[in-house]
């Protein structure tokens, strides 16, 4: 086995192991924008969030997962465990290959170690998040990018970027300066090169439009709808807003850990020797440009920074040799120890403890449900999308969840259903179950323990059958434990 084959094998093994070690939930999108949609495509039932009714999401990623689901169903292997694990194995292989291409590009083992050891990337690398796919594709595309000092002259990388921008339109922000750089510095005829860009863009757009139109059942240009809805309604603000410097003061320290200090020191090296650090200079421009655009957007999340992680790692590790020469042996040992501790400890906690209740409760619920009883139906009194749904049950039973659709009609007195419930739980329950005599009382109720005292009257005909740990650090409307009640 060659050296490169060994490295790829180790990376695959590293990521496959993490598939089974990571037992927690991160954000709703890892299920509601991938597995739930794929399940609906493959099996014809499930719940689609408002993003899909507004047609702002691309079906490319869920469609790939739905193919796996259909194949599993054909060979009668569509068991819940396999349905939830196989897509993560696929994502693990994608992440491992991306890391392999990253190593092939950087030719730097320390850069690869730093990337693989990064706790947040470990935490996300096998999740079915579009940000994870974007990061993997970014590493592959960077290895194929025609840098000025490379021997690459083709624009094969742009096929990846073309489809990536259709899947996630915000990827344009990162790749726009890189494509502009290539267009300006390439020795090829500019008109011929530009025509190649246009042809690839056209093919990617048409392919995406055809797939989305097929899945939606009507002509759809999802990136256009994504832009229209986000600009007109400022949807991101609904999911929280942060201050202008949040990425600099909070996002990057969490993403990079102690490497943040090295990155800041590296900036001086890059600026001082810009000719020597040509690639790093260009990546620094891309990082500053992207962070500048992202910072202007009010809604911010750690995972939005993931596609920049390969560039941060490249810049930080390329300056380490010169920094190491200037430091003592003790300083180097302290740095390595800090690097390991600050990545291993949060990696273990967030991968195995924090928010594991979202998945554990679905396992318990799946065993509790009586599929042959037509009175079986489930009520989730949790913040919307706090748990996955049909993708982790794989049974077509009636389920009611609290919704949080944006105010698309600009109603003056509009209140999200979830907010309405949490402001007065008993009032909402009385209204909901008394408004329509055809609405059946739930056979099972899922809720956080902080809500129980507020609806004791409603729960008098139910018994507690499961109490599951959720997190040590609950957010608003969440709490430490998640409960399941069953009708007596």
Secondary structure as UniProt FT lines:
FT   HELIX           3..21
FT   HELIX           29..30
FT   HELIX           31..35
FT   HELIX           36..43
FT   HELIX           50..53
FT   TURN            54..55
FT   HELIX           60..74
FT   TURN            75..76
FT   HELIX           80..106
FT   HELIX           109..117
FT   HELIX           119..124
FT   TURN            125..126
FT   HELIX           130..144
FT   TURN            148..149
FT   HELIX           157..167
FT   TURN            169..170
FT   HELIX           171..185
FT   HELIX           190..216
FT   HELIX           222..233
FT   HELIX           235..239
FT   TURN            244..245
FT   HELIX           247..251
FT   HELIX           252..256
FT   TURN            257..258
FT   HELIX           259..272
FT   TURN            273..277
FT   HELIX           278..296
FT   HELIX           302..308
FT   HELIX           309..318
FT   HELIX           320..326
FT   HELIX           329..352
FT   TURN            353..356
FT   HELIX           357..368
FT   TURN            371..372
FT   TURN            374..375
FT   STRAND          377..381
FT   TURN            384..385
FT   HELIX           390..392
FT   STRAND          398..401
FT   TURN            408..409
FT   TURN            412..413
FT   HELIX           417..423
FT   HELIX           425..435
FT   TURN            437..438
FT   STRAND          444..448
FT   HELIX           449..452
FT   HELIX           453..455
FT   TURN            456..457
FT   HELIX           458..461
FT   STRAND          462..469
FT   TURN            476..477
FT   STRAND          481..487
//
